[in-house]
Amino acid sequence: MKRKLLFLILFFFCSLLLLPKENPWGNLKKIHFYDSVKKYRQVLVHLDRIDFAGLKRQEQKEIASQLITFGDYYFAKGKYQHAEAFYRKVLGLSAHYWYLHNKLEKINRANGGFFINFKNLFSQLLLILKNFNASFLVVNHFFNLLFFSGLLVFFLFAAVMFFKYFKLAGNDLIIGEKVTGTLKKIIIVTLLIFWPVLLSAGWMIYPFLITGFLWLYLNENEKKAVKYMVIGIAVSTLFYSMNLMLERNIKTESFKKVRKVYEGHLYGKNDYEYFDGKLKIAQAFSYYENGKYDTALDILVSTGEDFQNTMKYDLMGNIYFRYGEISQSIKYYRQSLLLDDNNKIALNNFTLALLKNNNPDVFKSYAKRYPEIDTLRSRAINIKEVKIEPGVLWKRLFSFSRESFKPGLFFKGFLREFFKLPVLYYLLLFIVYVLAIKKIIPVLGESTYCTKCAKIIKEAMVHRSYKLCNECHQLFSIKDVIFLEAKILKEKELKKKFKKKYIFFLIFSILIPGLNFNQRENNRLFLVLSSTFYFLAGFAVVGAINFNRVFLTPPLFLNLIGMFAFILYLIVNIFSVLGDENGF
């Protein structure tokens, strides 16, 4: 048994020595070996030697998957330094692995870190912005929540206004009229408010209808708050329309094909011959990655001589370099540098090709034009592979999968989505209600509340700067000692009455933070704080749910946003009662 074990160890050791150091698969096997014999320092040495350059995307994914497995294994054993080294090695490969920062944050917690590591958070956010799938989800949620949080706050505001003023509207419609006249007005009002039910227009229309119908009763602060909300909703509707356009674009068959090409899918000649120039280059790159140089070259040639692109020439130069046709590779690197003389990939590979060509005079002549190649000559350089721009799919999405962005097409698609949104027509309907409601029902707006006891009184009966009913006018405006005792009793009664009202709104502040600001006629502050809270809370919760569904883990910044939303919730509810005579 001992002999067999010794033989196995010697066999593995000899096989590892035969593997070249620069071979990532060889270094991976050495990591397995040194881990099995518990030489963890050597594990890190060979981990550092793993280089993903020159590997196909599928090979990179396979090695990355094994390295992540190793990281999880070391994390479970409590070797956090080793686990972090494996995770960071994979993070250097691609933005696709942004979620590994969540594992690094777990290591931070395991090492006793109490606060979130902001370096991990911002590094992850940067990777998310570079990753198309993750960044699209963030942008999509941002504009959706911006739109719906604004509508939700407007709906809540309209509900508060309805409960505050519907008694006044009812008083104007019923008092002082014959039964037939009152019935007619009630029918008109019912139709004005409830006609959307017949058309199934949805709940979004009601804030606009209610606020427009009660416009005459709103005070100046409330009217200003409504104007700000309407403007905010109009602006968020513009962004939401663009978001809908992007959602529609990403679901089209043309964009799905573009996405597959940039992800490395290989289409046949019957498909790629109809691609545009830039898409052909991306398809050629995928064939090149898979070692199918002939097909890649055929695709690049099919773009035509008139189609000039640095990536095209870099790729053609690399193909000819691998074929050993150095003069041809120099030609195409030179064409790439004519388009962009600061192209790092072309400069590196051009220098390497010139050195391979072994013609000092030619090298000197080009060194006068490109001084950088003289510096590169003194370094040990290898051929650099072409890279696809991180934001190329975003460009394709905005350009409707086409090769270049066309402003006319963009605005046409944007306006189509904008005019399809019912909110636009609700805003117009709100304006119509504000302008025409007094003409349709002249009696509206004649009632108001007594500023002291909240009793309903008619505006026409008020001949004072303060809107007071007769009883309050006699008690509080006329300075007569005869009414002193009655005044004290009345004040106690009002205080008791408004205390109940205050407690009622305080309870509802649990669901609607800052509602008490609205009661104190600080409506704009209520608007800003509530909108911010619902946006942050919605972004954190909905974002976490969708990221869990798509990527199986939410990014760190969503947790931070959720924490900010909770802190804002506490601050708003505390300050909404500070300074209130019924508060503290």
C-alpha positions in Angstrom: 0.0 0.0 0.0 2.8 2.4 0.9 4.6 1.5 -2.3 1.5 2.3 -4.4 1.0 5.7 -2.6 4.7 6.5 -3.1 4.4 5.6 -6.8 1.3 7.8 -7.3 3.1 10.8 -5.6 6.2 10.3 -7.8 4.0 10.0 -10.9 2.1 13.2 -10.2 5.3 15.0 -9.4 7.0 13.9 -12.6 4.0 14.7 -14.7 3.8 18.2 -13.2 7.5 18.8 -14.0 6.9 18.0 -17.6 4.2 20.7 -17.9 5.5 24.1 -19.0 5.0 26.9 -16.5 3.2 29.2 -19.0 0.5 26.5 -19.6 -2.5 27.5 -17.4 -3.8 24.0 -17.4 -0.4 22.8 -16.2 -0.4 25.4 -13.4 -3.9 24.4 -12.5 -2.8 20.7 -12.1 0.1 21.9 -10.0 -2.3 23.8 -7.8 -4.3 20.5 -7.3 -1.1 18.7 -6.4 0.3 21.2 -4.0 -3.1 21.5 -2.3 -3.2 17.7 -1.8 0.2 17.8 -0.1 -0.8 21.0 1.9 1.9 23.2 0.4 -0.3 26.2 0.3 2.5 28.7 -0.5 3.2 26.9 -3.7 -0.5 26.9 -4.5 -0.4 30.7 -4.5 2.8 30.7 -6.6 1.2 28.7 -9.4 -2.0 30.6 -9.1 -0.1 33.8 -9.8 1.5 32.1 -12.9 -1.9 31.3 -14.5 -2.4 33.5 -17.5 -5.7 33.7 -19.4 -4.2 35.4 -22.5 -4.4 33.4 -25.7 -7.1 31.0 -24.4 -10.5 30.6 -26.1 -13.4 32.0 -24.2 -14.7 28.6 -23.3 -11.3 27.6 -21.9 -11.2 30.7 -19.9 -14.6 30.0 -18.4 -13.6 26.4 -17.5 -10.4 27.5 -15.7 -12.3 30.4 -14.0 -14.9 27.9 -12.8 -12.3 25.7 -11.2 -10.5 28.6 -9.6 -13.9 29.8 -8.1 -14.4 26.3 -6.8 -11.0 26.4 -5.2 -11.8 29.8 -3.6 -15.0 28.4 -2.1 -13.1 25.4 -0.8 -10.5 27.6 0.9 -13.2 29.9 2.3 -15.0 26.9 3.8 -11.7 25.8 5.4 -11.2 29.3 6.9 -8.2 30.1 4.7 -9.5 33.5 3.7 -6.2 34.8 2.3 -6.1 31.9 -0.2 -9.8 32.2 -1.0 -9.4 35.9 -1.7 -6.4 35.3 -4.0 -8.4 32.8 -6.1 -11.4 35.2 -6.4 -9.3 38.2 -7.4 -7.5 36.1 -10.0 -10.9 35.4 -11.7 -12.0 39.1 -11.3 -9.1 40.1 -13.4 -10.5 38.0 -16.3 -13.9 39.6 -17.1 -16.7 41.8 -15.8 -18.9 38.7 -16.0 -17.6 37.7 -12.6 -18.7 40.9 -10.7 -20.6 38.7 -8.2 -17.3 37.5 -6.7 -17.0 40.8 -4.8 -19.9 39.5 -2.7 -17.7 36.6 -1.7 -14.9 39.1 -0.9 -17.3 41.0 1.3 -18.0 37.8 3.2 -14.3 37.4 3.7 -14.2 41.0 5.0 -17.0 40.1 7.5 -15.3 36.8 8.5 -12.1 38.8 9.2 -14.0 41.0 11.6 -14.9 43.9 9.3 -17.9 45.6 10.7 -18.5 48.1 8.0 -18.9 47.4 4.3 -15.7 47.6 2.3 -16.3 50.5 -0.1 -13.4 49.4 -2.3 -15.2 46.1 -3.0 -18.5 48.0 -3.5 -17.1 50.5 -6.0 -15.0 47.9 -7.8 -18.1 45.7 -8.2 -20.2 48.6 -9.5 -17.5 49.4 -12.1 -17.6 45.8 -13.3 -21.4 45.8 -13.4 -21.3 48.9 -15.6 -19.0 47.1 -18.0 -21.2 44.0 -18.1 -24.1 44.5 -20.5 -26.6 42.2 -18.9 -26.0 43.5 -15.4 -25.8 47.2 -16.4 -29.0 46.9 -18.5 -30.8 45.5 -15.4 -29.6 48.5 -13.3 -30.6 51.1 -15.9 -33.9 49.4 -16.6 -34.8 49.4 -12.8 -33.6 53.0 -12.4 -36.0 54.4 -15.0 -38.9 52.1 -14.0 -38.6 53.1 -10.4 -38.2 56.7 -11.2 -41.4 56.7 -13.1 -43.5 54.5 -10.8 -42.3 56.0 -7.5 -43.4 59.5 -8.8 -46.8 58.1 -9.7 -47.2 56.4 -6.4 -46.4 59.6 -4.4 -48.9 61.5 -6.6 -51.5 58.8 -6.0 -50.9 59.0 -2.2 -51.0 62.8 -2.3 -54.3 62.7 -4.3 -55.8 60.3 -1.8 -54.9 62.7 1.1 -56.4 65.6 -0.8 -59.6 63.6 -1.5 -60.1 62.8 2.2 -59.3 66.4 3.1 -61.6 68.1 0.6 -64.4 65.7 -0.5 -66.6 67.1 2.3 -66.2 70.6 0.9 -67.2 69.4 -2.6 -70.1 67.6 -1.1 -71.3 70.6 0.8 -71.1 72.8 -2.4 -73.1 70.2 -4.4 -75.8 69.6 -1.9 -76.5 72.6 0.2 -78.9 75.3 -0.9 -80.2 73.5 -4.0 -83.5 71.8 -5.0 -83.6 68.0 -5.1 -83.6 67.9 -8.9 -80.7 70.3 -9.2 -78.7 68.4 -6.6 -79.3 65.1 -8.3 -78.2 66.5 -11.7 -75.0 67.8 -10.2 -74.3 64.5 -8.4 -74.7 62.6 -11.7 -72.3 65.0 -13.5 -69.8 64.6 -10.7 -70.1 60.8 -10.7 -69.4 60.8 -14.4 -66.5 63.2 -14.1 -64.8 61.1 -11.5 -65.8 57.5 -12.3 -66.0 57.4 -16.1 -62.6 55.6 -16.3 -64.1 52.5 -14.6 -66.3 52.0 -17.7 -63.2 52.1 -19.9 -60.9 50.1 -17.6 -58.3 52.9 -17.7 -56.5 51.6 -14.6 -55.5 53.3 -11.3 -53.0 55.7 -12.8 -55.7 58.1 -14.1 -57.3 58.7 -10.7 -54.7 61.0 -9.1 -55.0 63.3 -12.1 -58.8 63.2 -12.1 -59.2 63.7 -8.3 -56.6 66.5 -8.1 -58.0 68.3 -11.1 -61.6 68.0 -9.7 -60.5 69.3 -6.3 -58.2 72.0 -7.7 -60.3 74.9 -6.5 -60.1 73.8 -2.9 -56.3 73.3 -2.7 -54.3 76.0 -0.9 -51.3 77.7 -2.5 -48.7 75.3 -1.1 -50.7 72.3 -2.3 -51.1 73.7 -5.8 -47.4 74.3 -6.0 -46.7 70.8 -4.8 -49.1 69.4 -7.5 -47.3 71.5 -10.2 -43.9 70.1 -9.2 -45.3 66.6 -9.2 -46.8 67.0 -12.6 -43.6 68.4 -14.0 -41.6 65.5 -12.4 -44.0 62.9 -13.8 -43.7 64.5 -17.3 -39.9 64.3 -17.1 -39.8 60.8 -15.7 -42.3 59.8 -18.5 -39.7 60.9 -21.1 -37.1 58.6 -19.6 -39.5 55.8 -19.1 -40.5 56.0 -22.8 -36.8 55.6 -23.7 -36.6 52.7 -21.3 -39.6 51.0 -23.0 -37.9 51.5 -26.4 -34.8 49.8 -25.1 -36.8 47.0 -23.6 -38.5 46.5 -27.0 -35.2 46.6 -28.8 -33.5 44.0 -26.6 -36.3 41.5 -27.4 -36.1 41.8 -31.2 -34.7 38.9 -33.1 -32.1 41.1 -34.8 -30.6 42.2 -31.4 -30.7 38.6 -30.1 -28.6 37.6 -33.1 -26.2 40.6 -32.5 -25.9 39.6 -28.8 -25.1 36.0 -29.7 -22.4 37.1 -32.1 -20.6 39.2 -29.5 -20.9 36.4 -27.0 -19.0 34.1 -29.3 -21.7 32.2 -31.2 -20.6 30.9 -34.6 -23.1 31.4 -37.4 -22.8 29.8 -40.8 -22.0 31.5 -44.1 -25.7 31.7 -45.0 -26.2 34.0 -41.9 -23.0 36.0 -41.6 -22.8 37.0 -45.2 -25.8 39.3 -44.5 -24.2 40.9 -41.4 -23.0 44.5 -41.5 -19.3 45.3 -41.4 -18.8 45.6 -37.7 -20.9 42.5 -37.0 -18.8 40.6 -39.5 -15.6 41.7 -37.6 -17.2 40.4 -34.3 -18.1 37.1 -36.0 -14.6 36.8 -37.5 -13.2 37.4 -34.0 -15.2 34.4 -32.7 -13.9 32.2 -35.5 -10.4 33.4 -34.9 -10.7 32.6 -31.1 -11.7 29.1 -32.1 -8.6 28.7 -34.3 -10.6 28.8 -37.6 -8.3 31.4 -39.2 -9.3 30.7 -42.8 -13.0 31.4 -42.1 -12.2 34.5 -40.0 -10.1 35.9 -42.8 -12.8 35.2 -45.4 -15.3 37.1 -43.3 -12.9 40.0 -42.9 -12.2 40.2 -46.6 -15.9 40.1 -47.3 -16.3 43.5 -45.6 -14.7 45.1 -48.6 -11.7 47.4 -49.1 -13.9 50.5 -48.5 -14.7 49.4 -45.0 -11.9 50.6 -42.8 -11.7 49.6 -39.2 -8.8 49.3 -36.7 -10.1 46.0 -35.2 -10.5 44.6 -38.7 -6.8 45.3 -39.6 -5.5 44.2 -36.2 -7.3 40.9 -36.6 -6.1 40.4 -40.2 -2.5 41.3 -39.0 -2.7 38.7 -36.2 -4.0 36.0 -38.6 -1.2 36.5 -41.1 1.3 36.7 -38.2 0.1 33.2 -37.1 0.4 32.0 -40.6 4.0 33.1 -40.6 3.4 35.7 -43.4 5.1 38.5 -41.6 5.2 41.0 -44.5 1.4 40.8 -44.8 0.9 41.2 -41.1 3.1 44.3 -41.2 0.9 45.7 -44.0 -2.3 45.4 -42.0 -0.8 46.6 -38.7 0.4 49.6 -40.6 -3.1 50.2 -42.0 -4.5 50.0 -38.5 -2.0 52.6 -37.3 -2.9 54.9 -40.2 -6.4 55.0 -38.7 -5.2 55.4 -35.1 -1.5 55.9 -34.5 -2.1 55.5 -30.7 -3.5 52.0 -31.0 -1.6 50.0 -28.3 -2.4 46.6 -29.7 -1.3 47.5 -33.2 1.9 49.2 -32.0 2.8 46.1 -29.9 2.1 43.6 -32.7 3.6 45.9 -35.4 6.9 46.0 -33.3 6.9 42.2 -32.9 6.3 41.7 -36.7 9.1 44.1 -37.6 11.5 42.3 -35.2 10.4 39.0 -36.8 11.0 40.5 -40.2 14.6 41.1 -39.1 15.3 44.1 -41.3 17.0 46.9 -39.2 16.7 49.5 -41.9 12.9 49.0 -42.2 12.6 49.1 -38.4 14.5 52.4 -38.2 12.4 54.0 -40.9 9.2 53.1 -39.0 10.7 54.1 -35.7 11.0 57.7 -37.0 7.2 57.7 -37.6 6.3 55.7 -34.4 8.8 56.4 -31.7 6.9 54.0 -29.3 8.2 50.9 -31.2 11.8 51.7 -30.2 10.7 51.5 -26.6 8.8 48.3 -27.1 11.8 46.7 -28.8 13.7 46.6 -25.6 11.0 44.7 -23.8 10.1 41.0 -24.0 6.8 41.3 -25.9 4.3 38.8 -27.1 1.5 39.2 -29.6 -1.6 41.0 -28.1 -5.0 39.8 -29.0 -7.8 42.0 -30.2 -10.5 43.0 -27.7 -14.1 43.9 -28.2 -15.2 47.2 -26.7 -17.2 46.7 -23.5 -20.0 49.2 -24.5 -20.5 47.9 -28.0 -23.8 46.1 -27.2 -25.2 49.4 -25.7 -24.4 51.2 -28.9 -26.2 48.4 -30.9 -29.2 48.6 -28.6 -29.5 52.4 -29.0 -29.1 52.1 -32.8 -31.8 49.4 -33.2 -29.1 46.7 -33.9 -27.7 48.7 -36.8 -24.1 49.4 -37.5 -24.3 53.1 -36.7 -26.5 55.3 -34.6 -29.2 57.2 -36.5 -30.7 60.1 -34.5 -33.8 60.2 -36.7 -34.6 56.5 -36.1 -33.9 56.8 -32.4 -36.2 59.8 -31.9 -38.9 58.1 -34.0 -38.8 55.0 -31.8 -38.7 57.1 -28.6 -41.7 59.3 -29.6 -43.7 56.2 -30.6 -43.3 54.8 -27.1 -43.9 58.3 -25.6 -47.2 58.9 -27.3 -48.4 55.4 -26.6 -48.2 56.0 -22.8 -51.5 56.9 -21.3 -49.9 59.1 -18.7 -49.3 61.8 -21.3 -53.1 62.0 -21.9 -53.8 61.9 -18.2 -51.6 65.0 -17.8 -53.6 66.7 -20.6 -56.8 65.6 -18.9 -55.7 67.1 -15.6 -55.1 70.5 -17.3 -58.6 70.3 -18.9 -60.1 69.6 -15.5 -58.3 72.5 -13.8 -59.3 74.9 -16.5 -62.9 73.8 -17.1 -64.2 72.4 -13.8 -65.5 75.8 -12.6 -67.4 76.3 -15.9 -69.0 72.8 -15.7 -70.0 73.0 -12.0 -69.9 76.7 -11.0 -70.8 76.0 -7.3 -67.5 74.1 -6.7 -64.9 76.0 -4.6 -67.4 78.0 -2.6 -66.9 76.1 0.7 -63.8 76.2 2.9 -62.8 75.0 6.4 -62.7 77.2 9.5 -59.0 77.6 10.2 -59.6 77.1 13.9 -62.2 74.4 14.3 -62.3 73.0 10.7 -66.1 73.5 10.5 -67.3 73.9 6.9 -68.2 77.5 6.0 -69.0 79.3 2.7 -66.3 81.6 1.3 -68.9 84.2 0.5 -69.8 84.4 4.2 -66.2 85.1 5.2 -65.5 88.9 5.5 -62.3 88.6 7.4 -58.6 88.0 6.6 -58.8 84.8 8.6 -61.4 82.1 7.5 -63.3 81.7 10.8 -66.8 80.5 11.5 -69.1 82.8 13.5 -68.5 81.0 16.7 -64.7 81.0 16.4 -64.8 84.6 15.3 -66.6 85.6 18.4 -64.4 83.5 20.7 -61.0 84.1 19.3 -61.2 87.4 17.3 -63.3 89.6 19.5 -61.4 90.4 22.7 -64.1 90.2 25.3 -63.6 88.8 28.8 -67.2 87.5 28.9 -66.2 84.8 26.4 -62.9 83.9 28.3 -64.3 80.8 29.9 -66.0 79.7 26.7 -62.8 80.3 24.8 -60.8 78.0 27.2 -63.4 75.3 27.0 -63.4 75.6 23.2 -59.6 75.4 23.0 -59.6 72.2 25.1 -62.2 70.7 22.8 -60.3 71.6 19.7 -57.0 70.3 21.1 -58.6 66.9 22.0 -60.1 66.8 18.5 -56.9 67.5 16.6 -54.9 65.2 18.9 -57.0 62.3 17.5 -56.4 63.5 14.0 -52.7 63.8 14.7 -52.5 60.2 16.0 -54.4 59.0 13.0 -51.9 60.6 10.6 -49.0 59.5 12.7 -50.1 55.8 12.4 -50.5 56.2 8.6 -46.9 57.7 8.5 -45.7 54.1 9.0 -46.8 53.4 5.4 -46.4 57.0 4.1 -43.3 58.5 5.6 -43.5 62.3 6.1 -47.3 62.4 5.9 -47.4 64.8 8.8 -45.4 67.3 6.8 -48.3 67.4 4.4 -50.7 68.0 7.3 -48.6 71.0 8.4 -48.8 72.3 4.8 -45.2 71.6 4.1 -46.3 69.8 0.9 -43.2 70.2 -1.2 -41.0 68.7 1.5 -43.4 65.8 1.8 -43.2 65.4 -2.0 -39.4 65.3 -2.2 -38.8 63.1 0.8 -41.5 60.6 0.0 -40.5 60.3 -3.7 -36.8 59.7 -2.6 -37.8 57.1 -0.1 -40.1 55.1 -2.4 -37.5 55.3 -5.2 -34.6 54.0 -3.0 -36.7 51.4 -1.2 -38.2 50.2 -4.5 -34.8 50.1 -6.2 -33.3 48.1 -3.4 -36.1 45.6 -3.0 -37.1 45.1 -6.7 -33.5 45.2 -7.8 -32.5 42.5 -5.3 -35.4 40.3 -6.4 -34.5 40.6 -10.1 -30.8 40.3 -9.6 -31.4 37.1 -7.5 -33.6 35.8 -10.3 -31.1 36.5 -13.1 -27.7 36.3 -11.4 -28.6 34.4 -8.1 -27.1 37.2 -6.0 -27.8 40.9 -5.6 -24.9 43.4 -5.9 -23.5 45.1 -2.8 -24.7 48.6 -3.8 -28.3 47.5 -3.5 -27.8 46.7 0.2 -26.3 50.1 0.7 -29.3 51.7 -1.1 -31.6 49.7 1.1 -29.8 50.9 4.2 -30.1 54.6 3.0 -33.8 54.1 2.4 -34.3 52.8 6.0 -32.3 55.7 7.5 -34.2 58.2 5.4 -37.5 56.5 6.6 -36.5 57.0 10.3 -35.2 60.6 9.8 -38.4 61.7 7.8 -40.8 60.2 10.4 -38.8 61.7 13.3 -38.6 65.2 11.8 -42.2 65.1 10.7 -43.2 65.3 14.3 -40.5 67.5 15.6 -41.8 71.0 16.3 -45.4 69.9 16.1 -47.5 71.0 19.0 -48.9 67.5 19.3 -45.5 65.9 18.7 -42.4 66.4 20.7 
